[in-house]
Each structure stands twice: as structure tokens, then as C-alpha cells.
Amino acid sequence: MFKKSLVIIFLAILLFFLPQTIIRIYFNKNIVSSVAAVKNKELAVVFGAKVYSDSTLSPVATQRILAAVELFKEGKINKIFISGTNESNNEVITLKQFAVDHGVPEDKVITDYFGFDTNDACKHFSQLGYKEAIFLTQKFHLPRSLYMCKRQGITGEGVAVNELGLTPLEQVDFFTKFYTRTSRLVRESGLTWSYILGLYDRFSNQAETNEARAKKLLTIIKFVPEKYSASVEYNNEAKIVSQWKSGGEEIIINGGYFNEDHSPSGYLVIDGKRIGDKMFDQDKSGLLIIDDGKILLRDTNIQPVTSTENIYSALQSFPFLIKNSEPAIKTDSGKKARRTAVGIDKNNNVYLIVVNTNISLYEFMNYLLNTRINLSNVLNLDGGPSTGIYANWNDNLLYDSFSPVPSVVRFRPVDSKLETN
């Protein structure tokens, strides 16, 4: 009976490690341990790794991003794809900044903020349309990475970054080394089995969960450039948002910040007349400009407003949530409120965004990123009790403001069709 039990245990252990052993053998030919051995490719994939609370990189993360920098400088790759998350210590932002600080041009770094796990990274890279890459991670992680990416239709070489000699060797005793290697083997084997059995995405599904929650939480209205005309309006006798309606087809959203007497807190221009002439914190704010009925978002940190500048219609607000397609808020203040924002994508489509529940600006930003809309810039508007949106356009929509607001942005259709997400 005892011998039979030992045999069963042995077979169970053998079965547990079998898939990982097979993919290690199968992909061994695709793994290299020197920069010289790497074949030129358009992109390298850097899998995210731990970043500490003081924004320093863990040894694992350092090896991965240093390998990418080295390959770029040697001309082995033209771009770097960094996949990870920003939910803890701004992992992706920190890795990207490290690459830029070490000589990689910013426009040569592609970021994925939803790479919560290896399969997410492979999946999101495949969505860019590429079919091959160089994969940068530690040797223990490479077989599973290569396997998962191949299942997503991506092939290429894996570089064992820990064997490149880019960082000093860590001196550890025999027992620590044995424990680390054994625990990694067990973990990799377990994750490989879960992937084969279709269980991987059930317990590692944060990207999918966040995307679904973002769609449920956010109300997003899209305007294509030729289909709308916008205007900024102001009335010192403030009204709740729904009271600004004119009776025609339109969508109205609350405007910028204001003082207790309903005067604007910042810069506000209506039809060439300056209603609010004081700019606040230009290094942090943005300007929503109406140009021939179309929305433009201007970063006042880069392009400040001058006293002699002739602007026909605009309002100031802050902060940017997304700037140049990158997250603009680094830390979570924890202050929660209802939220509204205006966003623009690379095709100049405009998005009105409303959250009719209390969240922080940092959470708002992350939910926007999780929508997978390729937003170039998003500027936060006055939130809290001022949050309100009224629509009399196709399907009516109303989240009214709790407080009267003295400024709004009004959108009217030009033979348009409203799109709501």
C-alpha cells in the first residue's frame, strides 16, 4: 500500500511538471543569452515587473528594461513595447521613463497599461497587428511567455535577460538559490497547467474585469468632427444643467470651476469677450477652446495664455487626466466625487465623459484607460455637485447637477448621429 502511494505521488508530481518541461524543451531553440545572438526585429516586448514604492526598479525589472535599452542601442530593435500596470507604483510609467532616461526616444516606446499578466501582454501586443517580436524576461519565465504569445499568433526569440551580464550578479547562498528556483518552477508549472485547462483567465482576469467595470461606470458620448458644432456659454445667474436647455437637439455638459459669486475661477472667454481673465496654475491646467465650432484642448503648461492673445471662445479647467496618450496623474489623492471630462482622440473625435458616482481623479483616469478608446488628451471639468449632462438628441440622457452652474459647453448636431458607450 505504501509503495502504491509513493508511485501515485511520483506520477502526480511527474504529471504536474510535464507541460512545463515540454514547453521548456520545445522553446529552448528560441532562447538566446547574448545580445549578439539576437536577430533584428521591429519590436521587443518587455514584460512588467515590480517597482518599489520609492519608484526604484526591482532587480528583475531592471534586467528587463536594461536589455531593451541595449538592444535598441545596438540596432537590434526599432521600438520597445512595455506591458504592465499602473495600479501600483506606476510600473509602466517608471519603466518607460527609465528607457527614455537611458537614451531611447519617447516616441519609440509603446506602452500597455493593462498587462496584468503574461497572457494580457501577449494578447495586447497581438492587437497591434505584429506577428513577431523579441521577448525580454528572465530565463525561468521565457518558456511560458513564448508559449502564450505563440498561442496569440506571435513568434520570435526570447532573450534570457538575467544572463546578459547587464547587472551585477546577486550573491546568495545555496539554500536561497535552491528555494528560489524550486518555487519558480512550481509556479510556472502551475500557471502553465491552468492555461492549458482554460482556467488561467478565471483567476487572472483583472484586465477584463476592469474593462467591463469601466464600460458600466462611464457614460461616454462621441462626436466626430464634421457632425457637431460646440459653444461655451456663461450666465452669472447660474442654473442647474437641465435648465440650460433650449428645446432643440443638443447636449449640454457643465463647464469649468467658479467662485461663490458664480464668477469664473479661471480664464473664460465667450464670443471674444473675457469673462474671467485670471489664469490659475497654468503649469497644471488646460484650455478648452472652441474654434469654428470644434473642440480643441490646449496644454497651458506648454502653451500659456498671454495677455494679448486673441481667443474667441474658451474655458480653463484642470487637471489633465490623459496627456499625449499617457496617464497624467501619478498619485491617488483619495478625494472622491462625481466627475465630468472632455477628451479628444488622434482623429479629433470628441468624447464627453460622465461618472455619476463618487470616484477619485486617479480612479477616473484609470477607468478611462481601461475603455481602450485611444484618447490623446482628456481634460477634467468641474465635478462634484456641479457634475451634470443633459441630452435632447436621439435617446435622451440626463444626469443633472446638484448645484447651479454658471458655465456650460453646448453641442448641437450638424446632420449627426450620437454615439453613446
N, C-alpha and C positions, 0 to 999 in steps of 0.2 A: 504493500500500500504506500509506504514511504517513497519507494523508488518510482512508483507510478506518479506520485505527486511531484517529485523532482522533475520527471520527464515533462509533465504538463506545464510546470513553471518554466522550464527551459524552452519549450516550444512557444509559450506565450511571449517570453522575452524575445525570442528569435523573430516571431511574427511582428512584435511591436517595432523592432528596429529594421525590419526588412525593407519597407518602402524607402526609408531614408538612405539605407545602404545602396539600394538600386539606383536612386537618382544621383547619389554621390559618384558612383561608378560611371553612370551614363554621361554625366556632365563634366567629368574630370578633364576631358579633352578640350572643353571650352573655358577652362580656368587657367589664367596666367598669373605669374608672380613678379613680373618686371614691366616697367614702362616700355622698354624696347620691344617686348614681345607683343604689345597691343597693336592690332590692326586699326587703321584710321576709320573713324565713324563720324557721323554728323553730331551725335549727342552721346553724353554719358548720363546715366541715371544714378543719382546719389540718394540712397535710402536714408531717411531721417533717423536721428539718434539723439540721445539725451543731451539736453542743455541745462546747465545748473542755474539756480536762482539768481546768481550774480552775472548771468549772461556769458559765462565761460563754457567752452565746449568740453564734453566728456572725451576721454581718450578715443573711444570708438567713433564719435562724431568727428573729431579732429582728423583721424586717419582717413575717413571717407572724403571729407571736403578737401583735404590737402592733396589727395590722389587726383581729384577732379582738377584742381588748380595746376598740378604738374602735367597732366595730360593736355590741358589747354595750352600751356606754355610750350609744350613740345610739339604742338600742332597735330596731335592725335585726334582731337575733337574740336568742333566749332562752337558748340553750345553745351550748357550744363542744365540738366533737369533735376531740381531738388524737390523731393516729395517728403512731406512730414505733416506736422500740425502746428498751430499757433496757440493751442489751448493751454499749454504750459511753457512759460518762459520764452515765448516767441521763437520756437525752434527753427522754423523755416526762414524767418527774417534774419535771425542770427547767423545761420549757415550762409545765406546769400551775402550778408554784409561781410562775412569772413572772406568769401571768394572775391568780392569787389575790392576789399582792402588789400588783397594779395595779387591784384593786377588783372582780374577778369572784368571786362566791361559789363556794366549793369545790363545792357540790352542783350547780352549773351547768356543771361541766366533766366531760365523759365522756372516758375515756382508753382507748386501744388500744395495748397493748404489743407487738403483733405486726405492726405496719405496716412491714415490712422494705422494701417498695417501694410505688410508687403504686397498683398494682393491688390489693395487700393492703389498703391504706387504703380503697379504693372497695368492695372485697368485704366487709370487716368493717363498714363503715358501713351497707351494704345489709342486713346481717344484723340490724341494729337495727330494721328494718321501715320506715325512712323512704324516701321516693321522691324527695325534692328537698332541695337544700342550697345554701349559698353556699360556693364553693371558694376558699380563700385560699392563693395561692402566687405566685411571680414570673411575669411575662408569658410568658417563654420556655417555662415548664413547663405553663401553663394548657391549651393545645390538647390535649396528650396526657392530662392529668388529666381534662378534660371528656369526652374520647372514651372513656377506660377506665371512668369512672364511669357514663357513659350505657350502656355495654355491661353494666353491673351493674344497670341499671334505675333509675339516679339522674340526674335532670336538675337544672338550676339555672344560676346565674350564677357566673362566675369573676371574682374581683377581682385585678387586677394590683397586688399589694401594693407593688412597687417604685416605682409611680407615684403613691402616695398622699401622699408627702412626709412620712412619719412619722419617717424617719431622715435624717440629713444625706447629701447626695449625695457619693458616693465619687469623689475626683478621681484619674482615671487617664489615662495618655497614649493617644494614638490607637492605637498598635500593641497595647497591652494590651487595650484595648476591642475591637479587631478580632479578636484571638486568642480572647478570652473568648466573644464572640458566635458566632464560627465553630465553636468546639469544642462549644458548647451546641447549635447547630443540628445538627451531625453526630451528637452523642449522642442528641438527641431523635429524629432521623430513624432512627437505628439501632434504638432501642428501639421505635419505632412499627412498623417493619418486623418486628421479632422478635415483637411482639404479634400482628400480622396473620397471620404464618406459624405461630402457635401455639408458638413457641419461647421466649417470654418466661418462662413458669413453669419451663422446664427449667434455666435458669441463674440465675433469681431465685426460688428456691423455699425459702428459708430458713425461712419461717413453717411451711410444710407439713412440711419435714424435722424441725424442732424438735418439732412436734406429734406426729409419728409416733414420734420417739425418746422423748418423754415417755410415750406410751402403752406403749411397750415396756419402759421402765425402771422405771416406778412400778407398784406393786401398790396399788390403791385399793378399799376396801370401804365401801359406802354403807349407812347406816341411816336410815330415815325415822322421824320422831318417835314415832309410835304403835306401832312394830313392835319396839322393843327396850327392855331395861332394863339400865342400866350400874351398876357399882360400882367403887370404888377399894379395893384391898386391900394389906396390908403384912405382912411377916414378916421379923423380924430375921435369921432363918436363911434367907438368900437362896437362891433356886433358879433354874435356867435356865427360860426362859419355858415350855417344853413341860411342865415338872414342876409347873406351877401348875394343870394341867388337873384337872377334877373328874369327868369322864366323861360329863357331859350335853352338850347342844347349847350351844356357847359359842364366843366368840372372845376371846382374851387378847392384850394388847399390853403391852410393857414400859412402866413408869411414868417417874417423874422421876429427878433426879440424887440420888446418895447418896455418903456418905463411905466410907473404907476399912473401918470397923467396921459398915457397912451401915445406919447411921443416915441419915435423910434430910438432904440438904444444905439444903433449904429447908422451906417450910411444907407440912405434911401432916396432914390430919385424917381419921380413919376413924371412922364412926359417932359423931360428936360428940366424939371424944377426940383431942386434939392430940398427934400422934406427933412431929412436927417443928414447933417453934414459932418458928424463926428465919426471917425473910423475907430473901432476898438480892436486892439490886438491884431494888427494886420499880419503879423507873423503866424497867426493861428487860424485865421478866418478865410472865408471865401466870398465871392461876389456872384450872385445870380443875376445875370444880365439878359435883358430882352433885346434882341437885335432882329429887326424886321419880323417880329412875332415869334422868333425862335429862341430857345433857351441856350445860354452859354454859361459855363461855370468857370470862374477865374480864381486862381490861387493868388491871394493878395500878398502872400509871403514872397512869391516870385515876381509878381507884377503889382506893386502897390498902387493905390489910387492917389493921384496928385490933385492939388487944389485947382489946377487949371484944366483938368481933363474934362472933355465933353462927353458925358454918358447920358443917353436919352432915358433909359428905364432900368433900374437895378435895385436890389436889396442885399444887404450884408447879413451873413449868418455864420455860424461855426458850430462844431468843428467839421472838417472833412472826415468822413468815415472811411472812404476809399480814395486814394490819390494815385494817379498814374497806374491804375490796376493793382495797387498794393495796399494792404491794410495800413491805415493812417493812425490808429490808436494803439499804443503799445501796452498800456496797463488798464486794468478794470477798476474804476473808481467805486463801483458798487452802488452808485446812485441810480435808482430805478424810476422810470416814468413812461408815459405813453410817448410815442415817437413819430415824427414825420421827416421825410427827406426827399431830395430830388437827386436823381442820378442820370448819367449820360454814358452810353457805350461808345465803342470806336466808330460805329456807323452813324453817330449823332442822334440815335433814338433816345428819347427822354422817358424816364421812369419816375412816377410818383409812388412813394412807398409809405405805408402807414402801418403802425403797430398799435392796436387798440388794447394793449395790456402793458403792464409795467416791466420794463427791462432796462438794463444799463446801456450806455452808448457802445461799450465794448461788445456786449452781447448782440446788440443791433448790428454792428459791423460784421460779426462772425456769422450771424444768420444770413446777411446779405451775401457773404462769400459762399455760403452753402447753397444758395439758389442756383449756382452755376451760370447765372447771367454774367456775361463778360463786361462788367461795369468798369469803365475807365475812371470815373470820378463820381463820388456821392457826397453831397453836402447836407448836413443835418439842418433842419429848420427848427423853429421854436416848438418845444414839445410840452409835456406835462398837461395841464388843464387847457392849453391853447391848441392841443392836437385836434384837428378836425379836417374832414374832407366831405364835400358834397358833390354828387354827380346827378345830372339830368341829361343822360347821354346813353342810349341803349338801355342796359339794365341799371336801374337806379341804385345808388350806393350812398350811404350816409353813416359816418362816424362823427357826430357833432362835437364841437369843442365845448368844454365845461365853462370856459370863460370867454368873454367877448374879446375879439382880436381886431386891431386897427389896420392890419395889412394882410392881403391875401395874394395868391397867384391864381389867375383865372385862365382856363384853357377852353377854347372854342374849336369846333371841328371845321375843317376845310375838306368837305366830302370824305370824311374819315370814318374809320371803324375802330372802336375802342377794344383794347386787349387787356384783360384782367387775369392775373396769375393768383 
